[in-house]
Amino acid sequence: MATGGAPFDALSSLDPETFAGESRAVINFLADYYRDVDTYPVQPQDLPGCLRALLPDAPPENGEPIDVILEEVRTHIVPALTNWQSPKFFGYFPMNASTAGFAGEMLSTGLNIVPFMRVASPAATELESAVVDWMGKLMGLPDRFLFSGGGGGVLHGSTCEAVVCTLAAARDRALSRLGHEGILRLVVYASDQSHCTFQKGARIVGIPRSNFRVIPTSASSGYGLTSDSVRDAVEADVASGLVPLYLCATVGTTGLGAVDPVRDLGELARRHGMWLHVDAAYAGSALICPEFQHHIDGAELADSVSMNPHKWFLTNMDCCCLWVASPAALTSALSTNPEYLSNVTEESAGAGVVDYKDWQIALSRPFRAMKLWVVLRRYGGAGMRAYVRRHVEMAKWFEQALEADGRFEVVAPTRFSLVTFRLRPRHEGDDDAVDALNRRLLVAVNASGRAFMTHFVVDGKFVIRMAVGGAMTEMRHVQDTWELVREKAREVGALP
């Protein structure tokens, strides 16, 4: 590792010529990375501390050339990465990247504006308002969530932020009639398949842990919530003097890709004055295809909807769309108006002016709209629908291969591009042994470096998840992974 070098002048750190040259070097580095990523192990087997041992204890006193830095990225950092953009990465959910997403990220980062208020950068605010309406229309959302229909949207960094903001809006709406001491009576509802961020968000906004209801699901409902199970929980709480506050309906759960019945839950939420949030973080991308839009039937009954373009919509991290039917409910819970942020312009506080600082937790924010706008412009609705459908086709092929092999079972129907499976038990009562066998299978697949998957536990069973959706993934990668699964199944002792 280089330890010396001529001092670089930080005072000229944005010199246009240096910027152009060093940016080209980074782009060339990344182009080589993407060219070769298929040859890298998807997940490294390095032990904890492997990279830290290569780094000095303190930063350099003198700056070093970009080529020296990039060479250390190549030799030290890349080998210790889990390569999320590998075409053989099937873990968690996809975290998409694309040329257009990168171009939009470069523009956003390069312009480096902070559009927390319209006056801070009018074009950024208006572009964001436009692209969230575009996305809402592509997904078939009801007009009430669009700026053009009286609602509106914002680009957050993650679903976690969207959840906290909508919980805060629901909380304040309820406390305006109950008084602040009523917070101890508020109850939040979600299924045992809902993302854990809802429990975290509820704690952050002050809901007592004892007032969070995790409602069980079962295979008979496809692991989606049923209105009867939610109604029973709500009515029991009302009878105890508690106040139903917030209900999450998920379209495409993390573990199994399950779908909750939005209309049924929306009608129940309306009867009890609850805020209904529809979480479509992953599967929201599929909703741009008409054949999937029935999954959000009843969304007009919801108060908010969110999805993540950075998961399956070719938009580099980070980008989460949140739509609300009542922007005033959101901004009344989140707005701040210090004097130093007053818009001293003729348009200040004018009708229709959006200050996005009041739609989020933080004050500062990046120019995320540029990134999503470039993706939408570059690929268009038709291109994105073809992209999503290609992954759905690959996942269906993998599911059919599993079903044709008697050793495996598909745990939940593949609705989008997430396949959930496990080796079958051969005899009644050997579930523990089968769980251990499936754990060994997953470890063997991931240790090979030829693919990467993750797991879930449902009904006490260890389940392997294969989430198809990488920008560089082709059918041959899915087919190769099937052969890998079969090979490792034999190695861990699954009989043919």
C-alpha positions, 0 to 999 in steps of 0.5 A, a space after each residue: 500500500 502506498 504511504 507517500 506521494 505529493 500533496 494534492 491541493 484540496 483548495 482546487 478539488 473541483 478543478 474541471 480538468 481534474 474532475 473530467 480525468 478522474 471521473 473517466 478513471 472511475 467510469 472505466 474502473 466500473 465498466 471493467 467491474 461490470 464486464 468481469 462481475 460474472 466471474 467473481 464469487 457472488 459472496 466472499 468467504 473472507 473472515 471478519 477483519 480481513 479488510 481492516 487488517 490491510 488498512 493503516 491506522 490513520 489517514 494519509 497526510 498527503 493526498 494520493 493519485 486516483 489511480 493508486 486509490 482505484 488499484 487498492 479498491 481493485 485489490 483490497 475492497 472488491 475481493 471482500 464484497 458481496 457482489 449485489 450486481 452479479 447476475 447470480 445474486 438472488 438474495 434478499 431482494 434485487 438492488 438494481 443498477 443501470 446505465 441510466 440509473 448511474 447517469 442520473 446518480 452522476 447528474 444528481 451527485 455532480 450538481 450537488 444541490 440540496 432541494 429541501 425547499 422549492 426556493 432552494 432549487 425550483 427545478 428539482 422540486 418540480 421534477 420530483 412532483 412530476 416523476 412521482 405522478 409519472 410513477 403513480 400513473 404507471 402503477 395504476 394508482 388512484 388519482 387521489 395519490 397524484 398531485 394532479 388529483 389532490 394528493 402527492 408524492 415524495 422520494 425518500 431514501 427507504 421504506 423505513 423513512 416512509 413508514 416513520 413519516 406515515 406513522 407520525 402523520 397517523 399518530 398526530 391525526 389521532 391525537 388531535 382528537 384524543 389529546 397527547 395522553 391518548 398515545 398510550 391507547 393507540 394500536 398498530 396492526 401488521 401481519 407476521 409477514 410484514 417487514 420488521 420496519 413497521 415495528 421499529 417505526 411504531 416504537 420511534 413514533 412513541 407507540 408502546 411495544 405492547 400496542 403492536 399487533 402481529 397478526 398470524 397468517 397461514 398457508 390457507 390464505 397464501 400467507 396474506 392477512 384476512 379481514 376476519 383476523 384483523 377485525 377480530 384483533 381490532 374489535 378486541 382492542 376497541 372493547 378494551 378501550 384502545 384506539 386502532 391507529 394504523 394498518 399495514 397491507 403488504 403487496 409482496 412480502 419480504 419472506 414469501 411474496 405474499 399479498 394482503 387483500 387491500 380492498 377488504 383491509 381498506 374497508 375495515 380501516 375506514 370503519 374504524 378510522 385507521 390509517 391504511 398504508 400499502 407497502 409495495 416496496 418490492 412488488 410495486 415495480 411489477 404493478 407497472 404491468 397491467 396483469 399485476 395491478 389487481 393486487 392493489 384493487 381497493 387502493 383508493 381506500 388507503 391513506 398512503 402507498 410506497 414502493 422502491 424503484 431501487 429494488 426492481 426498477 433499474 434505479 440505483 440506491 437510494 430511492 423510495 416513492 411515497 404517495 399520500 392522499 392527504 399531503 396536509 396530514 403528512 406535513 402537519 406532522 413533519 413541518 418546521 418553519 424557522 425564520 432562516 428557512 423563510 422563502 423571502 420571495 414573491 411566491 413564498 407560501 403560495 398555493 401549491 408550493 411544495 417544500 419537501 423538507 416537510 414531507 420527510 424526517 431530515 432537512 437535507 436531501 439529495 436530488 433523487 428525482 434526477 435519477 428516477 427521471 433519467 431512468 424513466 426517460 431512458 427506458 420508458 414504460 414499455 422497456 420497464 414492463 419488458 424488463 419486469 416480465 423477463 424476470 417473472 418468466 425466469 422465476 416461473 421457469 425455476 418454479 416449474 423446475 422445482 415442481 418437476 423434481 420430486 425432492 423439492 417443494 414450492 412453499 408459496 406460489 410465485 406471484 412476482 419473481 420470488 421463488 420460495 422452496 425447500 427439500 421435502 421431508 421424506 417421512 412424517 416427523 422428520 422436520 428438524 432433520 429436513 430443516 438441517 438439510 436445507 440449511 446445509 444446502 443453502 450454505 453449500 450453494 452460497 459457499 460455492 461462489 456460483 450463486 447467492 440466496 437467502 432464507 426465511 422461516 415460516 410455520 417453523 420451516 426453514 425456507 430458501 428464497 430465490 429473488 430474481 431481478 438483477 439487471 444483468 441476470 439472464 435465463 442462463 444464470 437461472 438455469 445454471 443456478 438450478 443445476 447448482 442447487 441440484 448438485 449441492 442437494 446431492 452433496 448434502 445427502 438429498 436422495 435422487 
